[in-house]
């Protein structure tokens, strides 16, 4: 057992505090809209902190550990390839702003408004299946983390029961509790409290680790990384497995692909903002909120790398390797490496703090996803088939029953699903079963009036075929497909190997290899292929309907409640037609003086960092290869600057978040419940909106 009495006290105290907050929040959950969206009463700081910790799940943290242990600081460098797309997405409120204007409670509800009811049901089923497969790996990964980090036995003493199975069930029950008693309100407020706890905890642990080890020793160790797999020089990363230049190049398209809405695991947050402008500003706040967390998540695995590769730490490295040797697959050993190193480094008290932080991120992400999958199943798969609406009380009961069902199914999937590659690759591919087509129909449906229902069907089906096919092949490759081809179609296997590995040899940065145990195309590549197929078919079918079948354009203004269809409370300062085109890149009438300061600071910071990226990359590639010593100095300055700036912004965001929580409870108390606001759509219009639309003359 790695944890002492003080450690366990910290863990249980943090959990008990979250329970108390959830119980208090539950009294505000009175309607379907409360359960699904907190009746759209959330402010920007609350959204940023709550959604931020929900996105920084325990699985994501382990995945980040994997990535930065493998690629080091170079992962941060090539991640800037996506900076222009990210900047544009944030300053325009890409997709987020327009989606909030639709007043949909789930993305599939928006798809009925935009396309058809049948497509809503189909998309709901696909997103639910994709989400459950994606979430299905979480219980096993997280349970293994706690077992190895805390030093728990493989079986419960005296019972013979598997510790992993018992822990999986217990963790799912805890996350389910938060959703069951208070829906999105309890989720958001408890996620906020846990987000605050995690932000402070990361600062403490990061500071201790950074001061405990000699930075010069860490630097010398990472400088000695294998040739062309550098952890500090981004130009020398051709042999970095998985997380190299091409990985981040492919990620460039994702900020524009649904603007975060394509992932259906956070339904409640997508519709919870007070207004479209508040949803947009939450993305600005989120960019600053993540700075401190981001730099610490880079430092921890780099310190772990130094521990495992420097002779002065050979005793610790030997103990870690002995513990990891008991794991039966390479993927498990990779996942648990950094957490196992941490378990050997952190003193009493900080061990408990770290476990409590990871438990907080787990609860925040799991309750968000359980809420989403339950909401999607009832709202988009079950309810569209009903001819008459349920009473609000019966509707809430059905949603809560679905919460229980999702938790049970998640447990079963965790037992069955096999993981064969990096966590991020699995997350990308399993999510892409829906995201490839779903992000396409969301993005183009929000911005292109010529998109049709037929185009949406085509995009979704092609995306599913490529992504799901890739997922199935990955699962079957080592145990079935490769052995079968080796025995029955050896010539095909040889030709396939030659084609794949010829491309890999001739294109720097592509590391495709045909091996018996691992499928050659990683999850990010299969995701990219699925996206290309989905967009091509959507555009093709839409253009055919417009140019040859002469189909009329869709009324986007009514869907977005703009102009004569405006709802007064949805925009600030009487704005009924927000700016479009290039003007959407600039602050609008809805921006206050503080909003404008945040806008220009974000834009200035981002452009300076990106300009530096372009200059140094161009200089290294075309003029002179910068030395490792230069990159050491660069990353040292970068780490200090981002950490100090992150601390300042963290204080600002925490103050704003406390104010937003108070505002949330006040607004929920005052709001008039609308029982029609339950997700129903008639003739491409929300039933709840008809009585609220007022002409602006």
C-alpha positions in Angstrom: 0.0 0.0 0.0 1.6 3.3 -1.2 -0.8 5.6 0.7 -0.7 6.4 4.4 -3.4 7.6 6.8 -3.0 11.3 5.9 -3.2 10.5 2.2 -6.5 8.5 2.6 -7.9 11.3 4.7 -7.3 13.8 1.9 -8.9 11.5 -0.6 -12.1 10.9 1.4 -12.4 14.5 2.5 -12.4 15.8 -1.1 -14.9 13.1 -2.1 -17.2 14.0 0.9 -17.0 17.7 0.0 -18.1 16.9 -3.5 -21.1 14.8 -2.2 -22.2 17.7 0.0 -22.1 20.2 -2.9 -24.0 17.8 -5.1 -26.7 17.3 -2.5 -27.1 21.1 -2.1 -27.3 21.6 -5.9 -29.9 18.9 -6.4 -32.7 21.0 -4.9 -32.6 23.3 -7.9 -33.2 20.4 -10.3 -37.0 20.8 -11.0 -37.5 20.3 -14.8 -36.3 18.5 -17.9 -34.5 21.7 -18.9 -32.8 21.9 -15.5 -31.6 18.3 -15.8 -30.3 18.6 -19.4 -29.0 22.2 -19.5 -29.2 23.8 -16.1 -31.9 25.9 -17.8 -29.2 27.8 -19.7 -28.0 29.8 -16.7 -24.3 29.2 -16.7 -21.7 32.0 -16.9 -18.4 31.9 -18.8 -16.1 31.3 -15.8 -18.2 28.5 -14.4 -18.4 26.9 -17.8 -14.7 27.2 -18.4 -13.6 25.6 -15.1 -16.3 22.9 -15.0 -15.9 21.9 -18.6 -12.2 22.2 -18.3 -11.9 19.6 -15.5 -14.5 17.4 -17.3 -12.3 17.5 -20.4 -9.1 16.8 -18.3 -10.3 13.3 -17.4 -8.1 10.8 -15.7 -7.9 8.9 -19.0 -6.9 12.1 -20.8 -4.3 12.8 -18.1 -2.8 9.3 -18.6 -2.9 9.8 -22.4 -1.1 13.1 -22.0 1.5 11.4 -19.9 2.0 8.8 -22.7 2.3 11.5 -25.3 4.7 13.8 -23.5 6.8 10.9 -22.3 7.2 9.8 -25.9 7.6 13.2 -27.6 8.5 15.6 -24.8 8.4 19.4 -25.5 8.3 18.7 -29.3 4.7 17.7 -28.9 4.0 21.2 -27.7 5.9 22.7 -30.7 4.2 20.8 -33.4 0.9 21.2 -31.7 1.2 24.9 -32.8 0.4 23.8 -36.3 -3.2 23.9 -35.3 -2.8 27.4 -33.8 -4.4 29.4 -36.7 -7.4 27.2 -36.7 -7.7 27.4 -32.9 -7.4 31.2 -32.9 -10.1 31.6 -35.6 -12.4 29.1 -33.9 -12.1 31.0 -30.5 -12.4 34.5 -31.8 -15.5 33.7 -33.9 -17.1 31.3 -31.4 -17.0 28.8 -34.3 -20.0 26.5 -34.1 -20.4 27.1 -30.3 -22.1 30.5 -30.8 -24.5 29.4 -33.5 -25.3 26.2 -31.7 -26.3 28.0 -28.6 -28.6 30.2 -30.8 -30.5 27.1 -31.9 -31.5 26.5 -28.2 -31.2 22.8 -28.8 -30.7 20.6 -25.7 -28.7 17.9 -27.6 -26.8 18.0 -30.9 -29.1 15.5 -32.4 -32.1 17.7 -31.5 -30.3 20.4 -33.6 -30.0 17.8 -36.4 -33.8 17.3 -36.4 -34.2 21.1 -36.7 -31.7 21.2 -39.5 -32.4 18.0 -41.4 -35.2 15.5 -40.3 -36.5 13.5 -37.4 -35.3 10.2 -38.9 -31.8 11.6 -39.2 -32.0 12.7 -35.6 -32.8 9.2 -34.4 -30.1 7.7 -36.7 -27.5 10.3 -35.5 -28.6 9.7 -31.9 -28.0 6.0 -32.2 -24.6 6.4 -33.8 -23.4 9.0 -31.3 -24.6 6.9 -28.4 -22.9 3.7 -29.7 -19.7 5.6 -30.6 -19.7 7.3 -27.2 -20.3 4.1 -25.2 -17.4 2.4 -27.1 -15.2 5.4 -26.4 -16.3 5.5 -22.7 -16.1 1.8 -22.4 -12.3 1.8 -22.0 -12.4 4.4 -19.1 -13.4 2.2 -16.2 -10.6 -0.4 -16.8 -7.9 2.2 -17.5 -8.8 4.3 -14.4 -9.2 1.3 -12.1 -5.7 0.1 -13.2 -4.3 3.5 -12.5 -5.6 3.5 -8.9 -4.5 -0.1 -8.3 -0.9 0.5 -9.4 -0.5 4.0 -8.1 -2.0 3.3 -4.7 -0.3 -0.2 -4.5 -3.6 -2.0 -4.0 -3.7 -5.8 -4.1 -4.9 -7.6 -7.3 -7.7 -9.2 -5.3 -9.8 -8.1 -2.3 -8.2 -9.8 0.8 -10.4 -12.6 2.1 -12.9 -12.6 -0.8 -10.9 -13.5 -3.9 -12.8 -10.8 -5.8 -10.9 -8.9 -8.5 -9.9 -5.5 -7.2 -10.1 -4.0 -10.6 -13.8 -5.1 -11.1 -14.8 -4.0 -7.7 -13.1 -0.6 -8.1 -14.7 -0.2 -11.6 -18.1 -0.7 -10.1 -17.5 1.6 -7.2 -16.2 4.4 -9.4 -19.1 4.1 -11.7 -21.6 4.2 -8.8 -20.0 7.4 -7.5 -20.1 9.2 -10.9 -23.7 8.0 -11.5 -24.8 9.4 -8.1 -23.9 13.0 -9.1 -25.9 12.7 -12.4 -28.8 10.9 -10.8 -29.6 13.4 -8.1 -29.1 16.7 -9.9 -28.5 16.4 -13.6 -26.5 19.2 -15.3 -26.8 21.5 -12.3 -25.2 19.1 -9.9 -22.6 18.1 -12.5 -21.6 21.7 -13.3 -21.3 22.9 -9.7 -19.5 19.8 -8.4 -17.2 19.9 -11.4 -16.5 23.5 -10.6 -15.4 22.7 -7.0 -13.3 19.8 -8.2 -11.8 22.0 -11.0 -10.7 24.5 -8.4 -9.2 21.7 -6.3 -7.3 20.2 -9.3 -5.9 23.6 -10.4 -4.5 24.3 -6.9 -3.3 20.7 -6.5 -1.5 20.8 -9.8 0.3 24.0 -8.9 1.5 22.5 -5.6 2.7 19.2 -7.1 4.3 20.9 -10.1 6.2 23.3 -7.8 7.4 20.5 -5.5 8.6 18.3 -8.4 10.3 21.2 -10.2 12.2 22.2 -7.1 13.0 18.7 -6.0 15.0 17.7 -9.1 18.0 19.4 -10.7 16.8 21.0 -13.9 20.2 20.7 -15.5 20.2 16.9 -14.9 16.7 16.6 -16.5 17.9 18.7 -19.5 21.0 16.6 -20.0 18.9 13.4 -19.9 16.3 14.5 -22.4 19.1 15.8 -24.7 20.4 12.2 -24.9 17.2 10.9 -26.4 17.6 8.6 -29.5 18.5 10.1 -32.8 15.6 11.7 -34.7 13.3 11.1 -31.7 14.3 14.2 -29.8 12.3 15.4 -26.8 13.5 19.0 -27.2 14.4 19.6 -30.9 11.2 19.5 -32.9 13.1 19.3 -36.2 14.5 15.9 -35.2 11.4 13.9 -34.6 11.0 11.7 -37.7 11.4 8.6 -35.6 9.1 9.7 -32.8 6.4 7.0 -32.7 2.8 8.3 -33.1 3.2 11.8 -31.8 5.3 13.4 -34.5 4.8 16.2 -37.0 2.1 14.4 -39.0 0.0 13.6 -35.9 -0.3 17.4 -35.1 -0.7 18.3 -38.8 -3.8 16.0 -38.9 -5.1 17.7 -35.7 -5.2 21.0 -37.6 -8.7 20.2 -39.0 -10.3 19.4 -35.6 -10.9 23.0 -34.3 -13.1 23.6 -37.4 -14.7 20.2 -37.3 -17.8 21.0 -35.2 -16.0 23.4 -32.9 -16.0 20.9 -30.0 -19.6 20.0 -30.6 -18.8 17.0 -32.8 -17.8 15.1 -29.6 -21.2 14.2 -28.0 -19.8 13.4 -24.6 -20.5 16.9 -23.2 -24.1 17.6 -24.2 -25.0 19.5 -21.1 -22.2 22.0 -21.4 -22.9 22.8 -25.1 -26.3 24.2 -24.2 -25.9 25.5 -20.7 -24.5 29.1 -21.4 -26.7 32.1 -20.5 -26.3 33.3 -24.1 -24.5 32.7 -27.3 -22.0 35.4 -26.4 -21.4 33.9 -23.0 -20.7 30.6 -24.6 -18.2 32.3 -26.9 -16.4 34.1 -24.1 -16.1 30.8 -22.2 -13.8 29.6 -24.9 -11.5 32.6 -24.4 -11.5 32.0 -20.6 -10.8 28.3 -21.3 -7.6 29.2 -23.3 -6.2 31.0 -20.3 -7.5 28.5 -17.7 -5.6 25.6 -19.3 -2.1 27.3 -19.3 -1.0 26.3 -15.9 -2.4 22.8 -16.2 -0.9 22.3 -19.6 2.7 23.2 -18.6 2.5 20.9 -15.5 1.2 18.0 -17.6 4.3 18.4 -19.8 6.8 18.6 -17.0 5.6 15.6 -15.0 6.3 13.0 -17.8 9.6 14.7 -18.8 10.8 14.4 -15.2 9.6 10.8 -15.3 11.7 10.3 -18.5 14.7 11.6 -16.8 14.2 9.3 -13.8 14.0 6.3 -16.1 17.0 7.2 -18.3 19.6 8.7 -15.9 22.0 6.5 -14.0 21.8 8.5 -10.8 18.1 7.5 -10.5 18.7 3.8 -11.4 17.3 2.5 -8.1 14.0 4.2 -8.7 14.0 3.1 -12.3 14.7 -0.5 -11.3 11.8 -0.5 -8.9 9.5 1.0 -11.5 10.5 -1.6 -14.1 10.0 -4.5 -11.6 6.4 -3.3 -10.9 5.6 -2.8 -14.6 7.0 -6.2 -15.5 3.9 -7.8 -13.9 1.7 -6.2 -16.6 1.0 -8.5 -19.5 0.9 -6.1 -22.5 3.1 -3.2 -23.8 0.1 -0.8 -23.9 -0.5 -1.3 -20.2 3.1 -0.8 -19.3 3.2 2.4 -21.3 0.0 3.7 -19.6 1.2 3.0 -16.1 4.8 4.1 -16.5 4.5 7.8 -15.5 2.0 7.1 -12.7 4.3 4.5 -11.3 7.2 6.8 -11.4 5.1 9.5 -9.6 4.2 7.0 -6.9 7.9 6.6 -6.2 8.6 10.3 -6.1 5.7 12.0 -4.1 5.9 12.2 -0.3 3.1 11.5 2.1 0.4 14.0 1.8 1.2 14.8 -1.9 0.4 11.2 -2.7 -3.1 11.6 -1.3 -3.4 15.0 -3.0 -2.6 13.5 -6.4 -5.0 10.6 -5.9 -7.7 13.0 -4.8 -7.0 15.2 -7.9 -7.2 12.2 -10.2 -10.5 11.1 -8.5 -11.9 14.6 -9.1 -11.0 14.5 -12.8 -12.5 11.1 -13.1 -15.8 12.1 -11.5 -16.0 15.3 -13.5 -15.5 13.5 -16.8 -17.5 10.4 -16.0 -20.6 12.2 -14.7 -20.5 14.5 -17.8 -20.3 11.5 -20.2 -22.9 9.4 -18.3 -25.2 12.4 -18.4 -24.6 12.8 -22.1 -25.1 9.2 -23.1 -28.3 9.0 -21.0 -29.6 12.2 -22.4 -28.9 11.2 -26.0 -30.5 7.8 -25.6 -33.8 9.2 -24.2 -34.0 12.5 -26.0 -32.8 11.4 -29.5 -33.6 7.6 -29.7 -36.6 7.0 -27.4 -38.6 10.3 -27.3 -38.9 10.9 -31.1 -41.0 7.7 -31.4 -43.6 9.0 -28.9 -46.7 10.5 -30.4 -47.6 12.3 -27.1 -45.1 13.9 -24.7 -44.4 12.6 -21.3 -45.2 14.6 -18.2 -42.1 16.4 -16.8 -42.1 14.0 -13.8 -42.2 10.9 -16.0 -39.6 12.4 -18.4 -37.2 13.0 -15.5 -37.7 9.5 -14.2 -36.9 8.0 -17.6 -33.7 10.1 -17.9 -32.6 8.9 -14.5 -33.3 5.3 -15.4 -31.1 5.8 -18.5 -28.3 7.1 -16.2 -28.4 3.7 -14.3 -28.5 1.8 -17.6 -25.5 3.6 -19.0 -23.4 3.0 -15.9 -24.2 -0.8 -16.0 -23.4 -1.1 -19.7 -20.2 0.9 -19.3 -19.1 -1.7 -16.7 -19.8 -4.6 -19.2 -18.0 -2.9 -22.0 -14.9 -2.2 -19.9 -14.6 -6.0 -19.3 -14.9 -6.8 -23.0 -13.0 -4.0 -24.9 -9.3 -4.6 -25.7 -6.9 -1.6 -26.1 -4.0 -2.2 -28.5 -2.4 1.3 -29.0 -1.8 4.6 -27.4 -4.8 5.9 -25.5 -5.1 9.1 -27.6 -5.2 6.9 -30.8 -7.9 4.8 -29.3 -9.9 7.9 -28.2 -9.6 9.5 -31.6 -10.7 6.4 -33.5 -13.5 5.2 -31.3 -14.9 8.7 -31.2 -14.5 9.1 -34.9 -17.3 6.5 -35.5 -19.6 9.4 -34.8 -17.4 12.5 -35.0 -16.3 12.0 -38.6 -19.9 12.3 -40.0 -21.4 14.1 -37.0 -18.9 17.0 -37.0 -19.4 17.4 -40.7 -23.2 17.6 -40.6 -23.0 20.0 -37.5 -20.5 22.3 -39.0 -21.9 22.6 -42.5 -25.5 22.5 -41.2 -24.8 25.6 -39.0 -23.0 27.6 -41.8 -24.3 26.4 -45.2 -27.9 26.9 -46.1 -27.6 24.6 -49.1 -26.9 21.5 -47.0 -29.5 18.8 -47.4 -30.8 15.8 -45.4 -29.5 13.4 -48.1 -26.1 15.0 -47.8 -26.2 14.5 -44.0 -27.1 10.8 -44.4 -24.3 10.3 -47.0 -21.7 12.0 -44.8 -22.7 10.1 -41.7 -22.7 6.7 -43.4 -19.3 7.1 -45.0 -17.8 8.4 -41.8 -19.1 5.4 -39.9 -18.0 2.9 -42.6 -14.4 4.2 -42.5 -14.0 4.8 -38.8 -16.0 1.8 -37.5 -14.3 -0.4 -40.1 -10.9 0.8 -38.9 -11.8 0.2 -35.3 -13.0 -3.3 -36.0 -9.9 -4.1 -38.0 -7.7 -2.8 -35.2 -9.5 -5.0 -32.6 -9.2 -8.1 -34.8 -5.8 -7.5 -36.4 -3.4 -9.3 -34.0 -5.6 -12.2 -33.0 -7.4 -12.9 -36.3 -6.8 -10.9 -39.4 -3.0 -10.9 -39.6 -2.7 -14.7 -38.9 -5.5 -15.4 -41.4 -3.9 -13.4 -44.2 -0.4 -14.8 -43.4 -1.8 -18.3 -43.8 -4.4 -17.9 -46.5 -3.4 -14.8 -48.6 0.3 -14.4 -48.2 0.8 -12.6 -51.5 -1.8 -10.0 -50.7 -0.2 -9.4 -47.3 3.3 -9.0 -48.9 1.9 -6.5 -51.5 0.0 -4.6 -48.8 3.2 -4.5 -46.7 5.3 -3.2 -49.6 2.8 -0.4 -50.4 2.4 0.7 -46.8 6.1 0.6 -45.9 7.2 2.2 -49.2 5.0 5.2 -48.4 6.5 5.3 -44.9 10.1 5.2 -46.1 9.6 7.9 -48.7 7.6 10.4 -46.6 9.5 11.7 -43.6 7.4 11.5 -40.4 5.1 8.7 -41.5 5.9 5.6 -39.4 3.6 3.0 -40.9 4.7 -0.6 -40.3 2.9 -3.8 -41.0 3.4 -5.9 -37.8 1.6 -9.0 -36.5 0.6 -7.3 -33.3 -0.3 -3.8 -34.3 -2.4 -2.4 -37.2 -0.2 -0.1 -39.4 -2.6 2.9 -39.4 -3.0 4.6 -36.1 -6.3 6.0 -34.9 -5.5 9.6 -35.9 -4.9 8.5 -39.6 -8.1 6.5 -39.7 -10.0 9.5 -38.2 -8.5 11.7 -40.9 -9.5 9.4 -43.7 -13.1 9.3 -42.3 -13.3 13.1 -42.2 -12.2 13.4 -45.8 -14.8 10.9 -46.9 -17.6 12.6 -44.9 -17.0 16.1 -46.1 -16.6 15.0 -49.8 -19.9 13.2 -49.8 -21.8 16.0 -47.9 -20.6 18.6 -50.4 -21.3 16.4 -53.4 -24.9 15.5 -52.4 -25.7 19.1 -51.5 -24.3 20.6 -54.7 -26.3 18.0 -56.7 -29.5 18.9 -54.9 -28.9 22.7 -55.4 -27.5 22.8 -59.0 -29.4 19.9 -60.6 -32.5 19.2 -58.5 -33.1 23.0 -57.7 -33.8 22.3 -54.0 -34.6 25.6 -52.1 -32.2 26.8 -49.4 -32.8 26.1 -45.7 -34.0 28.9 -43.5 -31.0 29.3 -41.3 -32.2 32.6 -39.8 -35.2 30.9 -38.2 -33.1 28.0 -36.9 -30.7 30.5 -35.3 -33.5 32.8 -34.0 -32.2 35.8 -35.8 -34.0 38.9 -37.2 -37.7 38.4 -37.0 -37.3 35.1 -35.3 -35.2 36.5 -32.4 -35.7 35.7 -28.8 -35.0 38.8 -26.7 -33.1 37.1 -23.9 -30.7 35.3 -26.1 -28.4 38.2 -27.0 -27.0 41.2 -25.3 -27.8 44.9 -26.1 -30.7 44.1 -28.3 -28.6 42.3 -30.9 -30.8 40.3 -33.2 -28.5 39.7 -36.2 -24.9 39.1 -35.0 -22.1 39.9 -37.5 -21.1 37.3 -40.1 -18.2 36.8 -42.5 -14.9 38.5 -41.7 -16.7 40.8 -39.2 -17.2 37.8 -37.0 -13.5 37.9 -36.3 -13.8 41.3 -34.6 -15.4 42.3 -31.2 -19.2 42.9 -31.7 -21.7 45.1 -29.9 -22.1 42.3 -27.3 -18.5 42.8 -26.1 -18.0 44.8 -22.9 -14.7 46.7 -22.2 -13.4 43.7 -20.2 -14.4 41.4 -23.0 -12.5 43.5 -25.5 -9.4 43.4 -23.3 -9.6 39.6 -23.0 -10.1 39.4 -26.8 -7.0 41.6 -27.7 -4.8 40.0 -25.0 -5.6 36.5 -26.3 -5.1 37.5 -29.9 -1.8 39.3 -29.2 -0.4 36.4 -27.1 -1.5 33.8 -29.7 -0.1 35.7 -32.7 3.3 36.4 -31.0 3.7 32.7 -30.1 2.7 31.5 -33.6 5.0 34.0 -35.3 7.8 32.7 -33.1 6.9 29.2 -34.2 7.0 30.1 -37.9 10.3 32.0 -37.6 12.2 29.3 -35.7 10.8 26.5 -37.7 11.6 28.2 -41.0 15.1 29.1 -39.8 15.8 25.5 -38.6 14.6 23.9 -41.8 15.9 26.3 -44.5 18.9 28.2 -43.0 20.6 26.6 -40.0 19.6 23.7 -37.7 19.4 25.2 -34.3 21.4 23.4 -31.6 19.9 21.4 -28.7 21.4 24.0 -26.3 19.3 26.7 -28.0 16.1 24.6 -27.6 17.0 23.9 -23.9 17.1 27.6 -23.3 13.9 28.2 -25.3 11.9 25.5 -23.4 13.2 26.8 -20.0 12.0 30.3 -20.7 8.8 29.0 -22.2 8.1 26.9 -19.0 8.7 29.8 -16.6 6.7 32.3 -18.6 3.7 30.1 -19.1 3.7 29.0 -15.5 3.8 32.5 -14.1 1.1 33.8 -16.6 -1.0 30.7 -15.8 -0.9 31.4 -12.1 -2.1 35.0 -12.6 -5.0 33.9 -14.9 -5.9 31.1 -12.5 -6.6 33.6 -9.7 -8.7 35.8 -12.0 -10.7 32.8 -13.3 -11.4 31.4 -9.8 -12.8 34.7 -8.6 -15.1 34.9 -11.7 -16.1 31.3 -11.2 -17.3 31.9 -7.6 -19.3 34.8 -8.8 -20.9 32.7 -11.6 -21.9 29.9 -9.1 -23.8 32.5 -7.0 -25.4 33.9 -10.1 -26.4 30.4 -11.3 -28.3 29.6 -8.1 -29.9 33.0 -8.1 -31.1 32.7 -11.7 -32.4 29.1 -11.2 -34.4 30.4 -8.2 -36.0 33.1 -10.3 -36.5 31.4 -13.6 -40.0 30.4 -14.7 -40.2 26.7 -15.6 -41.3 26.0 -19.2 -42.5 22.4 -19.4 -42.5 22.7 -23.2 -38.7 23.0 -23.1 -38.1 19.3 -23.3 -36.3 18.8 -26.7 -39.4 18.3 -28.9 -39.2 19.6 -32.5 -42.1 20.2 -34.9 -41.6 21.4 -38.5 -37.9 22.2 -38.0 -38.6 24.4 -34.9 -38.3 23.8 -31.2 -41.8 23.5 -29.6 -40.6 25.6 -26.6 -39.5 28.5 -28.8 -42.8 29.3 -30.6 -44.2 31.3 -27.8 -41.0 33.2 -27.2 -40.2 34.4 -30.7 -41.0 38.0 -31.1 -40.6 40.3 -34.2 -38.0 43.0 -34.0 -39.2 46.0 -35.8 
